[in-house]
């Protein structure tokens, strides 16, 4: 476990060559990748969401792909299409950008539900179906989707089924004063200075070693009492009048898995209730629908989740 913590520190050290002041968000990206999950990054433009994903791909030696979601984007633009080859008199697959390892779905909420749903099968089973044939994706296939929380014109809400497939929702906020000073100091070379710095990022974890890292994380123990705490937290979201739609069983699985990786990246062989609380908002927040009267009172999902968690006994 100490080796895994050292690995995390090395990845962060490489990422800091390009990214300033987003260590918590980078931890979330690493958790999603190592746990074989997916992450939704929410933040205003210019907070380095795209750059973080590109940097993580470089530190892992993984193939990076990007899809800019727009209202006229079609499912075939994501998956690809079969084209008839006159030479071989057979159809051949022209692969879409989804055939990659780290996929950045940029501004995913700008595409209609029909196009967004093209990702569902890929996110759940790491395969795509086209004309009755299944095509396997990479074992490292991970979706990092971004969305702007402010601008709502021309956007489409993500379907609940798709939101539930994201392991984490990571909020990317503004940097601190000190971090913003460092960003300005690094950018004196020009707008393209970050792209040049990205070329200097080394691959800390080769793609072929990611499977071994995942096996190390799976060795983290989850005590029966901690597992019961996860269960009670999830069930508590279904038994309160403040929440219209509570978290489902998949949310409980994701919360336990993410808590395990919180402990692993911290260099520990066991999960504590603090690990569960630390990652609770990122795992459960985007799966809940608040009651209308709660929204009218101005309560946020975070505040409601804190109130619900306060009713669940913490194991000692």
N, C-alpha and C positions, 0 to 999 in steps of 0.2 A: 504493500500500500504506500509506503514511503517513496518507492520508485515511481508509482503513479502520480503522487503529488509533485515530485520533481519534474515529471514529464509535463504536467499542467503548467508549472512555473516556467519551463523552457518555452512552451507554446506561447504563453503570455508575453515573455520577453521578446520573442520574435514579432508578435503582433504589435507590440508597443513601438516598433520601428515605424509603423504606419498609423496605428490607432492610438488616440490619446484619451484616457479617462473613461473607458467603457469596459473595465475588467469584469463587472458583473454580467453585462450582456454577453461578453465573450465566454464566460463560464457557462451561461445558458446555451450558447451554440455548441460548445463542447459536449454538454450533457445530452443534447438532442442527437448529435452525431454518434457518440459512443453508445447511447441507449437504443440506437436504431429507430429513433423517432423523428419528428419534424417540428419546426418552430415557426411561429408567426411573430414577426417583428413589427411593432407599432411605434411610430415616432414621426415627428414633423420632418419635412425635407431638410437635407443638409446635415443630418446627425450621424452620417457614416454607416448607415445600415448596409448598403450595397458593398462598401469597402470592407466591412467586417467579414462578410461572407467570402469575398474574394481572398482576403488575407488568410482566413481559416483554410480555404482550399489549398493555398500555397504552403501553409505549414504542414498539411497532411499529404501533399503530393497528389491531390485528387483532381480529376477533370471538372472544370467549372463551366456551367451553362447558365444562360439567362434568357428569360422570356419577359418581354415588356407587355403586360396585360392592357388591352384597350377594348373599348366597346364593340369593335368590329372583329375581334379575334375569334377565330373558329376553332373547334376541337381538333380539326386536322392540322391546324397551325401548331398545335402543341404535341400531338402524338405522331403525326406524319401521315402518309397515304401510300396506297399500293398503286404503282404505275405499270402499265403494260409495256413490256420490252419487246419490240418488234424483232430483235435479233434472236432472242431465246424463245419467243412466243409464250412467255410466262410473265406473271405479275411479280414485281420485285418491290420490296419495301423501301421507301424513301423515309429514313428516320427523321422524326421531328426533334426539337431541342430537348425533349424530355429524356432522350437517351443519353444521359450524362451521369455524373456521380453526385455533385453538389449543384442542385438546381435553384437558382434565384428566381422566384415568381414575383417580379417587381410590380407593385401596385395591383395586387391580385383582386382587389375589390372593384376594379374598373371594368372587369369583364363580366358578362351576364352569367347566370347560374349554369347554363348549358355548357359553357366553356370551362367554368370552374370545376364542374363535375367530372371533366376529363382527367382530373388529377386524383379522383377518389380511389380508383382501383390501383393506381400506381403507388399512392401513399400507403394503402393498406396491405397490398400483396406484392409490391415491387414488380409488377408486370403490367402490360397494357394489352388490350384485346382490339384487334382490327380485322374486320371482315371475317370473323369467326376463328381467327388464329391468335394464339397467345404469344407474346414476345417478352422474354425475361429482361428485367433491368439489372443493373449492377447491385451487388449485395451492399454496397456503400451508398446507394441512392438515398438522398436526403433532400427534402424540400424546405427551403428557407423562404417564406413568403413575407412581403412587406406591405404595409398599408398606412395611409395617412389618416390620423384620427380627426383632423380638423376639416379638411375640404370634403364635403359630402356631395357636391354637384357632380353628376355623371358617374356615380358609384352605385354598386349593387351590394347589399349585405350578404356576407358569406352564409351559405346554408348551415343549419345546425349540425348536419351530418358531417360536413367538412371541418367545421370548427372542432368537433369532437375528435378528429383524427390528428390534430396538432397536439403534440406532447406538451409544449410550452407556448405561452404567449409572453414575449419579452418586450417590456416597455423601454424604449431607447430615449432617454431624456437629454436635456441640454447639459453641456459640460460645466464644471465649476469655473470660477474666475481663473484659478491657476492653470487648469487644463486648457482653457481657451487662449490664455497667453502663450502656452506652448504650441498650440495649433497655429496661431498667427506667426510665431517665430519660425516654425517649420515651413510655412508656406511662402516665405520671402523669395524662394527660388522661382516661383511661378505657379500657375494653376496646376500644371502637370507634375509638380514635385512629388505628390503622393503616389502617382503611377510609377515614377522612377524609384521611389523608396520600396514599392511593392516588389520590384525585381530583386531586391536585396534580401527578401524574406526566404529563409532556408526551410526545407522540409524536415521537420523534427520527427514526425511519425510517418514513415513510408506507408503507402497504401496497403502493402501486403502485411504490415504489422498491426493494422487496426483491429483485426480479428483477435490477436493476442491481448491487446489492451482491453477489449470487451470482455474477454474471459477473466481478466484480473478484476474488473468491476463486478462481475457476477459472483465473485467469491465473498462479497460483503454480506454479512449476516443481518437478517431482519428478525428480531425477537418477536415471539408470538404476541406480546403485549403491544409492541409498536405496530404490528400488523393490525391488531384490533383497534388501535387508535386511528389508523388510516381508514378502516371500515366505518368507525363511528363518525368521523369527520364527514365522509362522503354521504352517509345516510342522514346526517343532521341537516344537510342542505336540502333534503327532500321533505323534512318535517317542520318547516317553519313557514309562517304566512308571509314572510318578507320576500321569499323566493318563489316565483311562479313555476320555473322549471329547474329542478335540481340536477346534480351531477349523476351520471349513470355508472354502471359497473366498470366501463373502460376507464373512467376518470380515476377510480380507485387503483386500478392496475398501474396507470401512468404515474399517479402520485407516489406509489411505493417504489417504482423503478427510478423515478427522478430523485427521490430521497436517498436511494442506495448510491446513486452517482454523486450526490452532494457529499456523502460521507467518503466515497472513494477518492474524489479529487482533493478532499481535505486530508487524505492519508490515513483514514481510519478503516477498521475491518468490521465495523458495526454501525447500525443506524440508530440515531437518538430521536426523541420527539422534536427536538429543536430543528433537526434536519427537515422533518416533515413540515413544520411551521414555516421554515425559511423558504421552501419552494412551493408552499400551498397556493399562494396567489397566482403564480405563473402557470400552475397546472389546472386549477379549478375556475379561476376568474372568468375565462372566456367561454365556459360551458354553462354558465348560469344565466337565467332570465329573471330579472327582478320583477316583483309585483308592481303594477302601475302606481299604486298609492305610495310605494317606497320611492319610486323615481320622482314623483311629484314633490316628495319631501326633500329631494336633493341629495339623497344618500348614494354613495358610489358603491360599486361591487366590492371594492376592498373593505369599506366600512362594514357592509353587511356580512361579509365573510369573516371579519374579525369578531363580530358579535356572535355569529353562529359558532365559531371555534371556541369562544369563551364559555359556551355551555357544555363542551365536551371535556370530561375528566382527562387529565394528562397522566399517563402511566409513569410510575417512578421506577 
